[in-house]
Amino acid sequence: MTTFNWHKEAHSQWNEKVSFWNQKSENMWKSGSRKGVIPLVQQHIKKDGIVIDIGCGDGYGTRLLAEAGYKAFGVDLSTEMVEKAKELHQDVATFEAADVMDLPFDDNVADGVVLINVLEWTERPLEALNEIKRIVKPQGNACVGILGPTAQPRTNSYRRLYGENVICNTMMPWEFEQLASENGWEVIGGKGVYKKGVNQETIVSLSPNLKQSLTFLWLFILKKM
């Protein structure tokens, strides 16, 4: 009987998605679900600070961080993603293949970190969150994006219902918020990213949990306590 290795399978699957991701990433960051990330980071992390983009993919978001005035570093589990990032963006940022469970940085080195749709793809999110906390300076910040219930990528966890092994867990934004609050972080900001069919005027009057329940993506700003 073969033992399922989440890390190995995740590495393999993301290596296979390099071309697919590269075709989408610029649009996502410029006009899609990630267009609000850099402005939110700029509100909470000082310019010229060290910012580590964890799960950087092909590095487009890391480039935008560098162009916004940060000392930007990108890391990704996928070696193929990192090679693509170096090919396209090593003129402005540094990239390295690394697992979020074991980051190649000293303690308390980063002014901030960015993780967009990363923790949902980890086997042990708390372990990953603690490793992130290790590298962030005291009072430093993390911008974390968690897929909302309406996000299509969540279908990657569906086959678990058949007892099959998957590399996408079902963590919801409100679960992550509680996890972070119980483990050394303060939630100091956030915003939802919604699909076009959601009425923005209606959202304003909803409770935080109901707002999150309609999201494609919820962006959290955390402060390390």
N, C-alpha and C positions, 0 to 999 in steps of 0.2 A: 504493500500500500504506500503510495507516494504522499509525503507530508507537504501540505500547501505552504509555500514560502511567499508571504505577501510582498516583501521587499523585492524579491527576484521577479515576481510577476508584474509588479508595478513598474519596475525598471524596463522590463521587456515591452509592456504595452505602451508606455510613454515614448520609448524609442521608436516604435512603429508609427506614432502620431506626429512626427516632426513636420512633415510636409503639410499635413492637414492643419496643424496648429499655426504654422507660418503663414498660411494663406488667410487665416482669420485674425491674427493677433493685432495687426495695425488698426484694422477697423474697430475691433473691440476697445482698444485704448483711446482711439480718436473720437469715435461717435457711438460706440456700443455700450455694453454693460460696465466697462471699466473706465469710462471717460471721466467719472467723478473722483477717481482714486487720487490722482496727482494733486488736484486742488485741495482735497481733504488732508493729504499729507502735508502740504505747504502750510496749512492752518495750524498744525500741531507739532511739526518737527522743524527745528531751526535750520535755516539755509546754511550751507557749507558743512552740515553734519554728516556723519557716516551713516548711510542707510543701506541695509542689506535686503535685497529682493529675493525672498525664499520661494522656490518654485517658479523661477524666472522664465521658464519655457525658452522661447527663441530670443529673449532678451529685449524685446521692444519696450516693455514697461521700465526696465532698468535704464535703457537709453533716455527715456523721458525723465526719469529721476535725475540722471546726470545733467541733462539739459536744463533742469529746474534749479541746478546749483548745488546738488548733493554729491558727496563722494560715494559713488554707487558701486555696489558689488552684487553680482547675481550668482545664485547657486540653484542647482536643480538635480534631482535624482537621476534624470535621464542623461547619459553621456552624449547621446546624439543631439539632444536639445542644446546642451552646453556648446558642442562644436558649432552648431548653427548660430548660436548667440555670439560666439567669438568671431565667426565669419562675418557677421553683419554689424556687430556693435563694439568690438574690442577697441575701437578708436576712442571711445568715451567711457568705458566701464571695464571692470575686471570680472571674469567668470570662472567658476570652478564647479565640478561635479561633486555633489555632497548630499547626504541624507539629512533630512530635518531632525532626525533622531540623534545625529552625531555631527554637529556643525563644526567646520574647521576654523573656528574663531576663538580668541581668548575670552575670558569672563569680562563682562561689563565694558565691551568695546564699542557697541553700536549706539548711536543717538536714537535710532529707530529702525524698525524692520517693517517690511511689507509682505503679507502673505495673502494672496487672493486665490480662493478655492484650492487650498493646500491641505488643510487639516481634515477635510472630508475624505481625503484619499490616503490617510494614515491609519494604520492598524490600531495604534494606541495614541489618540489625540492628546491625552493629558501628559504623556511622556514627551511628546513633541512640544507642547506648550511650555513645559518646564525647561526644555533645552533652549527654546527661544528666550525665555526669561533669563537664562544664564548669560547670554551674550549681550543683553540690553543693559545699558547703564541704569543705575537707580534714578527713578523719575523719568526714564526714557519711555518712548512710546512705540506701540505696535499698531499698524493698520491691518486689520484682519477682515477678509471677505469670506462670508459663509453662504453657501447656496441656500436660497429660500425654497419653500415647498413647490413653487411653480417652475423651478429650473429643470429644463429637459435633461441635463447631465445626471440628475438623480435616478434616471432609469437604469444607470449602470449598477445600481444596488438591487434591482428588482429580482434577479435570479437567485438571490439568497433565500427567497421564499420556497424555492425548490431544493434547498439544501446545497446549492452550488457555492463554490468559493468566488467571492468578488473582491475588488479592491476599492470599492466606494462604500463608506458607511452612511448611516442615515441621520447623522447629527443635525439638529435643527438650530436656527439662530438663537432661540431662547435657551436651548440646552448649552450651547457654547457660552453664552453670556453668564450663566450660572457657574459653569466650569471655571471660567476665567476669574470671576469674582471670588470663588472659593480657594483660589490658588495663586494669590499674590499680585493680582491685577485689579485696577479700578477702571471701570468703563466710564470714560469721560466724554464720549461723543459717538455719533453714528448716524447713518442715513440708509434709507432703502432704495433699491433699484428695482423698478417695476416694469412689467410688460406694457405695451401700448394700450391694452384694453382696460387698464385700471384707472378709475376716475380719481384724479389727483385731489379734487375738492372733497371727495368723500373720505380720503385717507386722513386728512387733517384731524377729524373728530374721533378717530379710532384710538383704542388703547395701544401701547407699544407691542403687545403680543399679537393683536389683530393686524397691525401694520406689517409685522414681520411675516405673518401667515400668508400675505398676498405677494411677497417679494420673489423676484428672481434671484436677488442677491442682497444681503444685508452687510453693510460696511461698519465695522466697529473701530473706534479709537480707544486703545487701552493705555493706561499708564502703569509702569512697573512700580510697585509699592515697596 
